[in-house]
Amino acid sequence: MRWLFLIFLVAVPTHAELREIAASLTLEQAVGDALRDNAELHALRARWQAAQERPAQVRALPNPMLQYTAMDMADGGRWPDTGEKQVMVQQEFPWFGKRGLKGKISEKDAETLHQDYEVLRREVVMQVKEAYFDLRGTLETLAVAKAESGVLAQIEQSIATLSATGQRSQTDMLKAQVEITMLQQKCFELETQVASLQARLNNLLNRSPDRPVGLPVTPPGTDFGFEAGQLFSLAAKARPEIKKAQTEIQRDEYTRELMSKEDLPDYRLGLEYQNVGVDFTGFRRGDNMLAVTIGIDLPIWRSKYRAGVHEADKLLEASQAALEAATRQASFEVQDASFKLRAARQTLALYRQTLLPQAEARFKASDAAYRTGKGAFTELLESERFQLNARMMTVMAEANVGMQAARLERAVGAELPEAKETK
């Protein structure tokens, strides 16, 4: 029933927009739309896909060279009817294994971009879930506040009835009216928060900030049965930052192997055709000749290649340290997020099972005492405030469970089965 109040919370006047607002928005829909439409994700996904085309390019041989040479006597020549013609085709070949290593390095570069994409993907999913549950909690809080206006209106009516018989002073009426005004101000603040959260969610979904997002209807999950050891193990396998560090280690290993081969010479093979059209007697003979050419580089600057190997060693050392740092950071974030989620769940259970029933019981007792002339209005007002705060705290505690679960999923690097939408 509490969701019936939410349809009236968005100040959008047109019927078409109102129908769109009234439509429900599940968490699965919000996450799916963000993964499909988020502009930052789209840009990084395109860069990753572009990088996947690089290995085929670096593995390919350089283009062969075709060379044509025409030669004639300096005096009395018949250019362009030359006396000698040469045609050569030459192909360069890197030393054995170099092209394969360059291809592997490019593959790891593309894989690194993939992991960057996964990092951003997990970040976007977390932000969408945070905004979703925050919006849901704020809307429910606003609904509670608006419903509480009805409670205060009833109190005001009771005061008016009692004042008419002289049982209560006009001061109680003024206090009730002030309380209603303060509650209206609270509603204004909550409506501002709703608009801000809707704009944030729209931004993540790559939409106009003022576009209606629909009513968030998916409650947060409440059953998370993973132990700490399981979470650490899952993070070590699934967290994209760790996978990226592992990929960079493999890349640097290939780079070092390539650097160790740089002092091995590249070589060139060529085939030359030559036609000699005039001999020393002046008669045209048209002799045809073929020649094979072989050339190699001379890698004589040894210090350059030693420096390349040392550079690759240090890059590999840095990547190994980065993996250790990523693993430690993942462990810290998993533990921190799991503790906060556990505390959020315990808080929600405490509010639902203890605080909220106590607040409602206190208000009922104060209301009954006031109506019978046995209680002061300040006590009734205080118990009403306490009940309102207890209801709001319970609603936001439920939303906080969803947000903390999203942060734990981000820390682990994978969706937790227990955190899926409850039916």
Summary of the structure (lengths in Angstrom):
residues: 423
radius of gyration: 37.9
end to end distance: 17.5
largest distance: 144.2
contacts: 1293
relative contact order: 0.14
helix: 68%
strand: 11%
